[in-house]
């Protein structure tokens, strides 16, 4: 699993979907999940931290563990990627939902909801988990994407797709109009 996190982290960095130590990933396991460490660079993530679905959270778990815990609590998703794609973040500041106009976006994520909530908060966790219960991609306003899938590869592809679709919206002058 650590090698999968590192491989996906390298792809996220290569595509400019995150920078610095921002973003996190998790994979469901047993009665909890493994999540990247707080402050870790996703291309060299170190050892993931196991967070149980209930009870105390280890000190070094990502600050967004609440979103992951809430999402796993109400969905069957097996993996989550949280990134900071710049075009998706910009679109989230201009609208309450993102409607892709490109073929891949219309096929794989025809509607991308935008939700609110402070970083690391229970409110954000509730909003994101509720959206990921219906959709596979959601953008936290001004913050970044959360994508979910059967594995990290699927969640990564959806992150890349969201950024691509938002970039197309900007290039066509359609960002914020839908």
Residue pairs with C-beta under 8 A, 6 or more apart in sequence:
1 27
1 29
1 34
1 48
2 45
2 47
2 48
4 27
4 151
4 152
4 153
5 25
5 27
5 36
5 42
5 45
5 48
5 152
6 42
6 43
6 44
6 45
8 25
8 42
8 81
8 152
8 153
8 155
8 156
9 25
9 41
9 42
9 43
9 44
9 45
10 43
11 156
11 160
12 18
12 23
12 42
12 43
12 81
12 83
12 156
12 159
13 19
13 42
13 43
15 160
15 163
16 85
16 86
17 23
17 83
17 84
17 85
17 159
17 160
17 163
18 42
18 83
18 84
18 85
18 144
19 84
20 41
21 39
21 40
21 41
21 42
22 83
22 84
22 144
23 42
23 81
23 82
23 83
23 84
23 144
24 35
24 36
24 42
24 62
24 64
24 68
24 82
25 35
25 36
25 42
25 45
25 79
25 80
25 81
25 82
25 152
25 155
26 33
26 34
26 35
26 36
26 48
26 51
26 62
26 65
26 68
26 72
26 79
26 80
27 33
27 34
27 48
27 78
27 79
27 151
27 152
28 72
28 77
28 78
28 79
29 50
31 52
31 53
32 50
32 51
32 52
32 53
33 50
33 51
33 53
33 68
33 69
33 72
34 48
34 49
34 50
34 51
35 48
35 49
35 51
35 61
35 62
35 65
35 68
36 42
36 45
36 46
36 48
36 49
36 62
37 45
37 46
37 47
37 48
37 49
37 60
37 61
37 62
38 60
38 61
38 62
38 63
40 46
40 62
49 58
49 60
49 61
49 62
50 58
51 57
51 58
51 61
51 65
51 68
51 69
53 69
53 72
53 73
57 65
62 68
63 119
63 120
64 82
64 119
64 120
64 124
66 120
66 121
66 122
66 124
66 125
67 80
67 82
67 124
67 125
67 128
67 129
67 146
68 80
69 125
70 125
70 126
70 128
70 129
71 77
71 80
71 125
71 128
71 129
71 132
71 133
71 146
71 148
72 80
73 129
74 129
74 130
74 133
75 129
75 132
75 133
75 148
77 132
77 148
77 149
77 150
78 149
78 150
78 151
79 148
79 149
79 150
79 151
79 152
79 154
79 155
80 132
80 146
80 147
80 148
80 155
81 145
81 146
81 147
81 148
81 152
81 155
81 156
81 158
81 159
82 144
82 145
82 146
82 147
83 144
83 145
83 147
83 159
84 143
84 144
84 145
85 144
85 145
85 159
85 162
85 163
85 166
86 163
87 163
87 166
87 167
87 169
87 170
87 175
88 98
88 112
88 139
88 144
88 145
88 162
88 163
88 166
89 139
89 142
89 143
89 144
90 166
90 170
90 175
91 98
91 114
91 139
91 166
91 169
91 170
91 175
91 176
92 98
92 114
92 139
92 140
92 141
92 142
92 143
93 141
93 142
94 175
94 176
95 114
95 175
95 176
95 177
95 178
96 113
96 114
97 111
97 112
97 113
97 114
97 178
98 111
98 112
98 113
98 114
98 139
98 162
98 165
98 166
98 169
98 178
99 110
99 111
99 112
99 178
100 106
100 109
100 110
100 112
100 165
100 168
100 169
101 165
101 168
101 169
101 172
101 174
102 164
102 165
102 168
104 161
104 164
104 165
105 161
105 162
105 164
105 165
105 168
108 136
108 157
108 158
108 161
109 135
109 136
109 137
109 158
109 161
109 162
109 165
111 135
112 135
112 137
112 138
112 139
112 162
112 165
113 131
113 135
113 138
113 139
114 138
114 139
114 140
114 141
115 124
115 127
115 128
115 130
115 131
115 138
115 139
115 140
115 141
116 123
116 124
116 127
116 140
116 141
117 123
117 124
117 125
117 126
117 127
117 128
117 140
118 124
119 140
119 143
124 140
124 143
127 138
127 140
128 138
128 140
128 146
131 138
132 138
132 146
132 148
136 147
136 148
136 149
136 158
137 145
137 146
137 147
137 158
137 159
137 161
137 162
138 145
138 146
138 147
139 145
139 146
139 162
140 146
145 159
145 162
145 163
147 155
147 156
147 158
147 159
147 162
148 155
148 158
149 155
149 157
149 158
166 175
169 175
169 178
